[in-house]
Amino acid sequence: MSTDTVGFGVIGLGMGNVRARCIHETDGARLVAVAELDEERGRKAASDYGVDWYEDYRRLLDRDDIDVINVMTPSGTHADFALEAAQAGKHVITTKPIDVNLERADRMIEACRDAGVILSIDFEARYMADNVRVKQAVDEGRLGRMILGEVRLKWFRNDDYYKGWHGTWKLDGGGSLINQSVHQIDLLVWYMGPVENVQGQIGVFNHDIESEDLGMAMIRFKSGAVGTILGTTTCPVTIPAGVELHGTDGLVITAGNRLATWHIPDESMEDPFPYDGPANVIEDMIGPVRDGGTPRITGEEAKKSLALILAIYESSRTGRSVSL
């Protein structure tokens, strides 16, 4: 493997500042520049990380020392930035979800493929050791034949949170399912496999927003297993979101991406689980950019959770089960 560092640029310094810091602290990665319309945020990042700041994101695309563009903008804009980055020959990371509809997601995937650049979506939960441990147990059949997979997210969001693009169909793509619950929904599909059909219901119960602050769904997987989803921002307090899985031989429950229950014959939650994979999408991108290969969450992989969430929305609108 080459020892050259990989140059990153970040567009958007809301949550993007967290990723900028991650890049700055990751061996093999080099934060080169950031783009942000808010001058205070931009100048602070430039000072904190010793990088260049631009108001115009196109300045990042013009730089030869930037290999990867990290898009940390509202969900409904991901494709716009990703397409321009790909055309400029830059590899692309976007925050979750990939975008807000499947057509735009497909355009991103096709543009990156045609340009010969890598597209990865930042589903950080897939890099966490306890979640990887669950995936391994399911794939190895240690829970037996899978029967039920459940997602439960009960968070609090106040009205100020929704003053802006959050909770809008155009820029957020929805509400508590596509924004807050998408990480756990992605894990559920990762664990349980392809979805056959879904029956969903969404509603607005405690906020003045376009999209849902509570969504529920019943799922049938192609394996014959079933599942449920509950995602809401109406809970008076935020409790750790989690995934619960059981099969004929075992039960696993996570909360806040940490193991809470591990009931598998002859195993204990305290058993060592050595994990030496990438800790985040930045680490995961370095190898493929240097030497070729595929990151853990490709555009095609990220489409799976988006397709399920959009099917839940369609089911709620029509009152019918939706096949995927």
C-alpha positions, -999 to 999 in steps of 0.1 A, spaced: 0 0 0 12 35 -8 21 56 22 10 88 6 -17 106 25 -52 111 9 -64 146 6 -99 154 18 -122 185 13 -154 190 33 -185 208 20 -207 220 49 -196 225 85 -227 218 105 -222 181 112 -194 184 87 -172 198 114 -172 165 132 -160 148 100 -134 175 94 -120 168 129 -121 131 121 -101 136 89 -76 158 107 -70 131 133 -69 101 110 -35 86 100 -32 85 62 -58 113 57 -51 150 52 -77 177 55 -69 202 28 -97 227 28 -134 232 37 -163 250 21 -189 268 42 -212 297 36 -212 308 73 -180 329 77 -177 323 115 -178 285 110 -155 286 81 -128 308 97 -130 287 129 -124 255 110 -95 270 91 -79 281 124 -86 249 142 -72 226 115 -47 248 97 -66 245 64 -80 268 37 -116 279 39 -138 289 9 -173 302 6 -176 287 -29 -174 249 -28 -162 248 -64 -128 260 -52 -124 225 -36 -131 208 -69 -104 228 -86 -76 217 -63 -53 189 -74 -44 181 -38 -79 170 -29 -87 134 -37 -120 130 -18 -149 154 -14 -170 148 18 -205 162 13 -221 172 46 -250 192 33 -288 187 36 -299 153 24 -318 166 -7 -287 182 -20 -263 153 -19 -267 143 -55 -261 179 -67 -227 181 -50 -217 145 -57 -224 148 -95 -201 179 -97 -174 162 -76 -175 131 -98 -172 152 -130 -142 169 -114 -126 135 -109 -130 135 -71 -140 105 -50 -171 112 -30 -184 106 6 -218 118 15 -235 117 49 -266 96 53 -289 90 36 -275 88 1 -301 113 -11 -339 116 -8 -351 96 -38 -339 66 -57 -336 84 -91 -311 109 -76 -293 81 -59 -290 62 -92 -276 93 -109 -249 96 -82 -240 60 -86 -239 62 -123 -219 94 -124 -192 81 -100 -190 48 -120 -187 67 -153 -160 89 -139 -141 60 -124 -143 74 -88 -154 58 -56 -187 67 -39 -193 58 -2 -221 68 22 -213 75 58 -233 50 79 -210 52 109 -228 25 128 -215 -2 104 -180 5 116 -187 0 153 -173 -32 168 -205 -44 186 -226 -40 154 -199 -58 134 -200 -86 160 -238 -89 156 -235 -91 118 -209 -119 121 -231 -139 145 -261 -136 121 -241 -145 90 -225 -175 108 -260 -188 118 -253 -186 155 -287 -172 162 -303 -200 142 -329 -193 116 -338 -157 118 -373 -149 129 -376 -113 139 -357 -80 136 -368 -48 153 -357 -12 152 -367 12 180 -357 48 181 -374 71 206 -358 105 207 -367 141 216 -364 170 192 -376 204 202 -393 229 179 -361 249 173 -346 218 157 -372 220 129 -366 257 121 -349 252 88 -346 222 64 -352 194 89 -386 179 86 -391 190 50 -398 167 21 -375 185 -3 -343 188 17 -347 162 45 -367 137 25 -390 130 54 -386 131 91 -379 107 120 -374 77 97 -351 90 70 -332 114 93 -329 99 128 -338 62 124 -319 56 91 -288 43 109 -308 16 127 -328 8 95 -296 4 76 -283 -20 103 -316 -40 101 -313 -45 64 -276 -53 67 -284 -80 93 -317 -94 79 -312 -92 42 -335 -82 13 -370 -70 21 -400 -85 3 -428 -61 14 -436 -35 40 -467 -20 56 -461 15 70 -478 43 89 -465 78 95 -479 109 112 -472 143 127 -480 142 165 -461 170 182 -443 193 158 -452 218 131 -435 200 102 -443 187 67 -430 152 73 -434 126 101 -423 129 137 -434 93 142 -432 64 118 -439 27 121 -437 -3 98 -441 -41 96 -417 -59 73 -415 -93 57 -380 -102 45 -373 -125 16 -359 -150 40 -393 -154 55 -384 -135 87 -404 -105 98 -395 -72 113 -408 -40 128 -396 -3 129 -405 25 152 -389 58 149 -400 90 166 -388 124 178 -419 129 200 -405 111 231 -402 135 261 -366 122 266 -341 107 243 -333 71 250 -306 50 232 -318 37 198 -313 0 192 -319 -31 172 -333 -64 185 -328 -96 167 -338 -132 175 -337 -165 157 -345 -200 167 -313 -203 188 -304 -168 200 -313 -132 209 -292 -101 205 -301 -66 216 -281 -34 211 -287 1 225 -267 31 214 -246 8 192 -235 -12 222 -244 -47 232 -272 -48 258 -282 -85 256 -262 -115 241 -281 -147 245 -264 -173 223 -257 -208 235 -222 -213 249 -214 -176 244 -211 -146 266 -213 -109 259 -179 -107 278 -162 -130 253 -134 -111 235 -142 -98 200 -111 -86 183 -120 -60 156 -93 -45 134 -114 -31 106 -118 6 98 -132 27 126 -151 51 103 -157 60 67 -126 81 65 -103 52 74 -124 30 51 -118 53 21 -81 55 23 -73 20 11 -96 20 -19 -84 55 -30 -47 45 -27 -49 10 -41 -83 3 -55 -111 -18 -40 -145 -11 -25 -155 7 8 -179 -10 32 -210 11 23 -212 17 -15 -240 37 -32 -257 5 -41 -256 -7 -5 -269 27 8 -299 25 -15 -313 -4 4 -323 16 35 -335 45 14 -357 21 -7 -372 7 25 -380 41 40 -395 54 8 -417 22 6 -429 30 42 -438 65 31 -457 51 0 -475 25 21 -486 52 46 -499 74 17 -518 46 0 -528 24 29 -514 -6 11 -485 -30 15 -456 -21 -8 -434 -47 -24 -397 -40 -29 
